[in-house]
Amino acid sequence: MSEKPVESLSESEAADELAWLAEEIAGHDRRYHAEDAPTITDAEYDALRRRNLAIEERFPGLVREDSPSLRVGAAPAEGFAKVRHAVPMLSLAKAYTDEDVTDFIERGRRFFDRDKDLDIAFTAEPKIDGLSASLRYERGVFVQGATRGDGAVGEDITANLRTIADIPAKLKGSGWPETIEIRGEVYMTYAEFEALKARSAAVGGQDYVNPRNTAAGSLRQKDASVTASRNLKFFAYAWGYTTEDPAPTQYGSVQKFAEWGFKVSPLMVRAKSVEDLIAQYHKIEELRSSLGYDIDGVVYKVDQLELQRRWGFVTGEPRWAVAHKFPAEQAMTTVQKIDIQVGRTGTLAPVARLAPVTVGGVVVENVTLHNEDYIKGFDSNGLPIRDGIDVRIGDTVVIQRAGDVIPQIVSVVIDKRPGDAVPYEFPHTCPVCGSPATREVNEKTGKEDSRRRCTGELICAAQAVERLRHFVSRGALDIEGLGAENIDLFFNSGLVKTAADIFTLRDRRPAVTRALAERREEQARQREAASGKARKNVRGVEDRNYEGLDKLFAAIDSRREPELDRFIFALGIRHIGETTAAVLARTFSTIEELIRVGKETAAAEDPHSVFPSINGIGDTVIDALRDFFGNERNDDVLDRLLEQVKPKPYIVTVSADSEVAGKTIVFTGTLEKMTRSEAKAMAERLGAKVAGSVSAKTDLLVAGPGAGSKLKLASELGVEVVDEDTWLQRVGKA
């Protein structure tokens, strides 16, 4: 992210940064909501979103269709049916200080200032750290449950939710609405988490990171019996669509949930003043360690439902609620050693191995040290961090789980530093392949990158494995059954060295079978050693039958003609995420044309003068394409891959009678028959341009339920407005 003040950005700089932010935030949304594996803190994530919003406010004409300000969460994962929420599941604004809470209260009082006699009340309740779920009840019977997903569309996990004892199959009592969507949080207690870890360790199974990720993964199991074995819990705290309000107030509605058979937080209270809210915050914070489950803050809401409706919403968030986050918990431990990991793009990532310590209910043994400068005590701009004190092996350090997710070193206890501790010497060669590891210099600014990268690229085994993992990942070719574990196995067995080898595995079935059998034998030996029990009637390697192989080979074959944008993303070119890959696919239409332009760019003295000007493609991406297509080793890998895979051309259909060809279209509100991305792709394939904001140049606004400011502006500008059904009729898809 640029350090340049927003008010100093040029329009082209703003466009480049918005493109980067869209990619970056979408990736973090996917890792948090879909993969349950966040990589940055809540505060860092919020800073990215605030930066994005600030740029959009200064340059409203640059708002992208894929802007983070237009969505919540991440798209639902494949493998589950999609459920469109009748009322979107929105995120909450964040508060980190008492002053932030005061600002929230004052904003509400100013908004309602015209009603001098209005008595505004608020509620305060713990913010459970789990997975949000929406439960639809019709005539009191639970009929469907879904995850949050991207806020508009979630995953149908009804069967798994039915296994949770806290979720009633039929509502108790009476007086419930004809139809209501009860919303709340699915979570796992510390006790259940530790028991699961112990059971898994006893049989040599997987390790589990924390209760939140484990609960989320448990809820996404395709086998509901696995979910049932995890003993998940549920707290109800809100609702979506309903034929009538449960009660006139937030507090009263939650009490109704309890009457209907749901567990609700016993720590929820009503309050009239900011002092009362903050007092409850500190009370809950004191109780936090004794609750037996994760919470990461306190949520405040306007209590009266009528006032909630009047105050309304801002993009993606209700104005009438805020989440007051807890500061990160801290603990002291020692650095036992520092390891270097090599990522997909060759970045040398240092990791401190710690004496195990419990922070926020989770045992922490590893913490990222980010880069060479971070270890020395400086940030990427050369400014001191940790008072400029470096990190050494043997040091006593204070760590925290920032945002209660990512462990990080806060400070070094210099008084406890051993006398023989020496500054860490960051390697200048790759620990995996021995190639030089260098720090690149930005040609424009002359600034040295804080990251050191291996120059070995495809001859580096670590990079090769990470590239292969990326190639088969969900956003790329998404090959079912070929996850990280199997990629590692096939690579280490010599069966897969480049992506092309994946598509010849069927031809080497005996070798694949042997590799799988040997792994299974090793796992069985580990379980035997852990349990102390000998196995009986163990079949030989050659006698084993792996029925799943045919399914795996079929999954691989089904990806021989991938969508062009997925294929480009799967190549793992630096700085090219899913959105940028889609832009390149639309621009060049075929992989052959992209390769041709890429090679011309790589051969040019000034690559930026050769590469065509494309909205959303900046100098950083052009440089990345130059480096990729200018590397002869990549040529060979790509040639071999294209012998096995034929990416589909990205075809834009512009017929003479198309009503939308050449027009600028904006989509707003909730689309009910397709996702926003599907609608955008349809319009572009018919020759239309899809914009993210309404202006005088807009020809057509397609508005679904929940359309707000864009619909109002379109009406003021005289822009034609149609609903989704009319849009589909015009493009012949009704």
N, C-alpha and C positions, 0 to 999 in steps of 0.2 A: 504494500500500500504506500502510495506517495506520502511524503512528509510535508509537501507543499500546501500552504493554506488554501482552502477552497476558493476564497475570493481572489487568489492569484492565478488560478487555473485558466488556461485558454480553452476555447471550445473543443479543439482537437484533443488537448490533454484530458479534458473532462470526459470526452467520448471514450478514449482509451481506458481511462480508469474505471468508468462505469462498466465497460466490457469485462475488465479484469475482476471487478467486484462481483458481477453477476456470476462468473465462473467460480470464484473463490467461495462465495456464500452458498451457492448451490451445492458445492462439494461438501461443505461443513453441514448443511442441512441433511444431505444424504447420509453422511457418516453418523450423525446423531439420531435422526428419526428412522432411517431405513436399515442401517447397518449396526446401530447401537454401539458405535465405536468412535466417540468424539476425539478430536486431536487438538482442540484449543479450548481455552477457558470461556466461561459465559461472558466475562467482561470483555475479552478480546473479540468474541463474536459480536457482542453488542456494539463495540467500537466500529467494526466493519459496517454494520447496518446503519449506524449514525452517519458515518462518512458517506455512504451511498445516498442516504436521504438528503444530506446537506448539498451534495453536488446536484441532485435532481431538483432541489428547490431553487438553486441558482440557474440551472439550465433545464427548464421544464420541457423544452423541445427535444431533449436527448433521452428522455425516459424510455427505456427499452421494454419490449414486450415480455422479456424474461427477467425484468427487474425484481430484485428481492422484495421491494416494497409492495409488489403486487401478489405475493404469495406467503403462505405460512407453512413451515415444515418442508417435507420432501415428498416426491411422488410415491404412490404406493408401490411396494415391491411386486415383482412377478411371482406367480404361483398361488396367489389368492385372488378371488373375485373382487372387483372394484365396487365400492359403495359410495354413491354421491350423497354427501350430507345435505339434508333439507335446510339446515342452518349451519353455516360454516363453523368449524372449530378453530377459533382464533387464538393467537398467542397473547401474552400480557406484557404491558410496558414494565420496565424494571426500575427499581429504586435501590440505591446502594448506601445512602446515608439518611440520617434523620431529616436533613434539609430537603432531600428529594421527596420525602413523604409529606413534609410541610407544603412543598410546592404543589403536590397532587391535591391536597385538601383545599389549598387556597384557589387553585384553578376551578374546583367545583363550586366553591362559595362565590367566586366572581361570576361564574356562568349563571348561577341561580340568584344573583344579586337583586334582580327585579322583584323577586318574591321575598320581601323583607321578613315575613312571618314564617318562612319555610324552615322547618326543623329537620336538618339533614342528619341521618344516622349512617353509620358504617359498620361493616363486619370485619373481623380479623380471624384468620384460620391458618394452620400450618400449610405450607406448600410441599406436598408429598413428591418425592423424587422417584417417579416411576414412569409408566407408559399410559398416556391418556386413552380412554376408550369411551365410546358412545353406545348406549344400550337402548334399543327401541322396544317399547312395550305397547301392545295393542290390546285394549280391554283387560289390562292387568297382566297379560302374558308376554314373557320375553320372546321376541320373534327374530331379532337380528342384532348383532354387535359388530362394531368396526373400530379400527384404529383411527388416529387423527389423519395420517397420511400427509397430504399437502395442505390440509385445512378444508379443501373443497371435496376431495375424493380420498377415501381411506380403503383399508383392506377388510374384507369380510372374515372375521375370526370368530363367528358365532359358536362353532363347535368347541373351540378352546375356552371361550368365556363361560360356557355352560359348566365347565369343570371346576369353577371357582365357587367355593361354598358361600362367600359373601354376596354373590349375585343371585337373588331369588328368581326361580323359574316362573313364579307367579307372585304378584304383589300382595302383601297382607292388607288386612283392613278394608277400607272402602274410601270413596271420594277421590280416587285417582282419575286423571283425565282419560278420555277415550283413547288417545294416542299421546305418548310422551317419550322423548329421548333423554334418558338419565345419563349424565356424564360424570366421570370421575377418574380415579387413578388406580391402575393395577400395580402392585408392588410386591416385593419379597422382604420378609423380615430378616434381620441379621442371623437369628438362630437357624432359620431354614437355609439361608445361604451357606453358613458354615457346615451344616449337616450335608448339604449337597456336595460341597467341596470335599468333605471327608469321604463320602461314598464314591465319588469319582476317583480320588487319589488311591483308594483301596483296590481299584481294578485297573489302574494305570490309564485312566481316562483324561479328558481335557481339564485344564485349569480354568477357573472362572474369575473374572476380573473384579466385579463389584455387583451388589444386589440389583442396581438399576438395569445394567446391561443384561444381566442374567434373567431378570423378569421379562424384559422386552424380548429376548431370544426365546424364552419359554413360551411366550404368548404367540410366537410366530411358527411354532412347530406344526408340521403337516399331520403329525400323529397326535391327536388330542389326548391320548393316554400319557404321553410324555409331559404335556402341560399339566395334566391331573396330578402327576407324581411330584410336581414342584411346589404344591401347596401355596399357591399365590393368594394374595389378599386384594380387597377392593374397598376404597372409600368413595362415597358419592358426595359431590359438592356443587353440581350445576346441572343444567338441562339445555337441550337444543330445541328442536321442534316440539311443540305441545299444542293440543287443541284448547287448553286453558291453563292459566298460571296455577302452579301448585298452591301458592299463597300470595298475599300482596307484597311480601318482603323476601329478601334473600335468606335471612335467618329463618323465617317461618317456613320457607320452601324446603330448606335442608332438614328442619325438624320433621316435616312431612315425609321426607325420604326415610328417616329413621322409623316412623310409624309404618311405612310400607315394607320394611324388612331389610333396609340397607344399613351397613355400618357407616357412620359419619364421625367426623372428628369431634372428640369431647372437648377440644381446646378452642372451638369456635365461640367467639363472643361478639356482642354488639357494643359499639362505643360512639360517643358524640364528639370527642375532641381528638386532636392529633396527639396530645399527651397520653390519652388513654390507649390509643392505637400503639404508640411506641412502647408504652409500659407492657402491653400484651406481647409485643415483639420480643422484648427482653425476657419476659417470663417463659415464653416458648423456647427461646434460645438456651436458657438455663436447663430446661427439661429435655433438651434435644438428645443428649447422650443416653438418657434413660428410657426413651420411647421404644427402642428395639427395632426401628426402621429408619430409613433415610428421609430427612426433610432438608430443604435447602433455602428456606425463607418463610415469610409470612405474607399471605395475600390479603389485601384490603379491598373491599367493594362497597359501593353505595348500597345501602340496605333496601331502600324503597324501589320497587321494580319500575314504577311510573317515572321516577327520576332517572333511572338507568336509561330508559327509552328516550327521555328528553335530552340527556347529555350525549347519547349516541356513540358513534364510533369514529376513529381515525383509521387510515389504511392498515388493515390487518390486526387492529387492536381496539378493545373497548376503551372509551375515555374514562369510564366509571370504575375501573379496577387497576390495581398496580401490584406487582410482586416485589416485596422488600427482601432482598437477598441477604443471607448471612455472610459475614466475612469468612474467609477460608480457615479451616482448622489447621493448627500447626503442631509439629513434633520435632524432636531432636534425634539425630542418628549420625552414623559415620560413613564416609565414602570408602568402600573397600577396594574398588578398582574402577577404571574407566575403559570401556570397550568402544570400538568404532564399528558402526553398521553402515553398509553401503546401500543406498536406495536405487530406485529405478532409473533416475537421471544421473546417477553417479555421485550424488551428494554424500560426503562422509559425515555421518551423524553420530556425535559422541553420546554415550549413555553412561551415567554413573550407576554402578552397582552398590547398593546400600545395605547396611545391616538392617534386617527387616524391622519395620516399625508400623504400628497401627495409627492411621490418621482418618478420622471420620468413619470409623467402622470398617476400614479396608486396610489390609496389610500392603505396605508399599516397600518394594525392594529395588525398583529401578526408577530413574528420573532422567529425562532428556537434558542434555547440556547444550543443545541447539547447534553451536558452531565454535570455531576456534576463539573468536573474540569474546563470546559469552563466558568461556572457561577463564579467560584472562581478566574478566570483570568489566567488559565494555559492551554496549549495544551496537547495532549495525551502523549507527551514526558516529561511533567513537566516543559516546558519552558514558560516564561511569555508571555501573550498576553494582549493587551490593557494596556501595562505598568504594568501588574500584578494587575490591579484594578478589583474587583469583581462587579457583577451586583446585585443591590438590588431593591426591590419594592419601588417605589417613585423616583428612579434615573432619571435624565435627561440624555438621551443617543443620540449619533449621529448614524443614521442608513444610509445604502446605499443599493441600489438594485445592488448587485454584478453581473456583466455581464448583467445588466439591467433585471435580472430575479428574483434571490433569495434575499430577504431582509436579512440583517445581521447587527449586532451591531458593529460599528467601534471603538467607544470609549465611555467612561463614563465621563460626565462633573462633575468632583468631587466637583467643587466650588458650584454647585447647589444641592448637596446631602442634603436631609432633615435631621435635627438633630435627628429625631427618626427612621431613616432608619437603619435596622439591617441586618447582613449577612443572606442570604437565607439558611434555613436548608433543605437540600435535603432529601426527605423521604427514609427511610430504609425498608419500607413496601410498597406493591403495593396499590395504591389508589383505585383500582377496587376490588380486592379480598382479600386484607389484608395479603397475603403471604409475607414472607421475600423477600426483593430485595437486591441482593448481587452483588459484583464486582468479576468476575472470575479472577483467577491467572493462567497465562500461565505456565504450568508445566516445560517447557524447559528453559524459560528465567527468571521465577520468577516475571515477570512484571504484575502488576494489570491492568485489563481492565479499560478503562476510562468510560465504560458504566455500568450502574447498571441495572440488569435484575430481573424481577419477577420470582420466582421459582414455581409459581402456575401452570404454563403451562395450561393443559386442563381444570382445574377448574377455570381459570381466564376468565371471560366473555370477557374482552377486547381482549385477545389473541385469544379466540375462534372465535370472530367475524372477526378479521383480517385474521385468518387462513382460514375461510370460504370464505372470499372475494378473497383470493389468490387461493383457490381451484378452483373457477369458472372463474378465470381471463383468459385473452387472451392466454398467454403462457402455461397455465395449461389445464384444461378441456374445457375452452372456451364455457361455456353454455350461449347461447344467451338469453337475457331477464332476466337473473339472476345477475344483477349488484349489486353494493354496496347498493343501496337504498332498493332493495327487500331483500337482505341478512339481512340487519339491521331490516327490518320489520318482517321477518319470525323468526329471532332470538329473538327479543323482545317479539314476540307473543308466544314464546315457541314451535314453529313449527319445527325449525331447531336448534339443539344444536351441532351436529357433521355432517361431510360430508355425512354419511350414511343416515341421515334424509332427505337430498335433494331428494333422489331417492324414498322416500315414500310419497312425497307431493301429488301425484295423488290420493293415497288412502285416503287422508284427504281433499278432495276438498271443502267440506262445510266450514271447518275451514279456509282454504286458502282464499276462497271467502269472508268470514267475515272480515278477517284481511285486505284484499285489500279495501273492502268497507268502513271500519272504517277509514282507512288512507285517502281515497278520501273524506269522509265526513269532516274530520278535515281540509284538504286542502281547501275545499269549504268554510268552516267557516272562515278560515284565509283570503281568497279572499274577502268574504263578509264584514269582518271587515275592510279590507284595502280600499275597494271601497265605503263602506257606503250604499250599495244596498242590499236589501233582495232578496233571491232566491225564485223562484216560482216552484210549482209542483215537489218538491223534492221526489224522490221515496225512499221507505224504503230499508234498507240494504238487506233484503231477496229478494227484487224484482229486484235487479241489476243482469245483465248478463255480465260476463267477458269473452268475446270471446277469448281474448288473452291467457287465461289459457290453452286451448288445445295446443296452439302453444308452450307455456312454457313447458308443460309436455312432448310434443314431443321432444323439444330440450334437455330436461334432459334425456329422454330415449335414444336419439341418442348418448349419451356419456357413455353408460353402458359397452362398449368394447373399451376403449381408447387405444391409442398407449402407449407402456410401458414407453417411456421416458417422455411423457406428464404426465402420472400418477405419476411417481417418483417425478417430479418437483412439481406437485400439492400437494404432501404431506407436503410441506413447511418445509422440514428439513433444518436447518441452514447451510449456506455455500454451498448449492446445488442449483445452478441455472440451466438454460436450457441446457447449454453445458455439465456440469458435469452430469446431469441426463441422457443425451444421451450416455455419456461414460459408465455409470453404466448399462444402458439398453443393450448396445452392449456386455458388458462383461458378464453379468449374464443371459441374454436372457429372464428370467421369473421373475415375482415378488416373486414367492415362493423361488427361488434360492437366490435372494437378501436378503429376510427375513432370510433365513437359515444362510447365511454368516454374516449378520448383528448381529444376536443373538450370533453366535459363537464369533464374535469380542467383543461384549458387555460383554460376560462371561469370556473372557481371561484376565489373569493378565497383559499381554503386548499386547494390541489390535493391535499394528503395526506389531507384528510378526505373527499374525494370518491372517490379511487381505491381500489378494493377491496384489502383486506389479502391479500397473496399470499406464500406462503413462497418466499423467494429473490428477491423484488422489494423493494428498499429505496428510500430517499428519492432517491438519485442517479438511479435509473432513472425514477422518477415525474417528477422535474424534467425529465429529458431528453424524456420523452413529452409533457409539458406544452409545452415549447419547440417541439417538432416540430409537434404538432397545433395549436398556437396561431399558426403562421406561415401567412399566407394564400398566400404563394408556394408553400409545400409543398402546400397544398390543390389548387392548379391542376395541379401536376406529378403528384400522386397521382391526381387525377381522370382526367387524360389517360392515365396508365399503366393504370388499371383499365378503360379502354375497350379495351385490347389484351390484358390479362392477367386471368385469372380464377383466383385462388388457390383450391386445394381446401380445403373446410372440414375442420377437424381434428375428426374424429368419434370420440367415445367410445361404444363399443357396450356397453351394459349390458342383457343379456337376462335374462329372469326365471330361466332355468335356468343362468346363468353361475355356475360354482363359485368364481370369484375376485372377483366384484363386491363392493366394500366392504372387501376384505381388504387387509392390509398384507403385502407380499411383499419379500423380499430375495434377490438373486442373488449367488452367490459361486463362486469357482473358474473354470475355463475351460469356457465353453459351446462345444459342438462343431458345432451345427447352425444357430446364428445368433450374431450379435454381442451383446454386453451391451446396446447401445443398441437393437437390434431387439427383444430380449426385453422391455426396459423399455417400449418403445412399445406392444408387443402387450398387456402387462399393463394399462397405463393405458387403452388403448382398450376394454378389457373391464371397466373400472370399478374396477380395483385401484389401490392406492397403493403405489408402489415406494420403499422406504427404502434408505439406504446402510449402515445398521448394524442389528444384531440387538438387540432389547430385549424386554421382557415383552409389548409391544404387537404384536410380529410374529406373523402368523398362519401364514406359510409360508416356508421357506427352500428355494430351488432351488439345489442344490449340484452343481457339475461337478468334474472332476479338479483336484486342487491346492487344494481347499477347506481352509482352515486354522482360524484362531481363531473365525471366525463359525460354522462348523459345530460346533465344540466348545461355544461359548456357547449355540447353539440347543439342543443336546442337554441341557445343564444346565438350561435354562429350560423344557424340554418342548415346544419349538416343533416343529411337523411339518416333516420334511425329506423332499424328493423329489429324484430325479435329473431331468435334462433331458427324457428320453423320457417320464417320467410326467407332467411339467409339460405337454408338448405334447399328450399324450392328454387331459388335463383341459380344455385350451382348444380341443380339436378340431382341432389342427394336426399331428397325428402322421402 
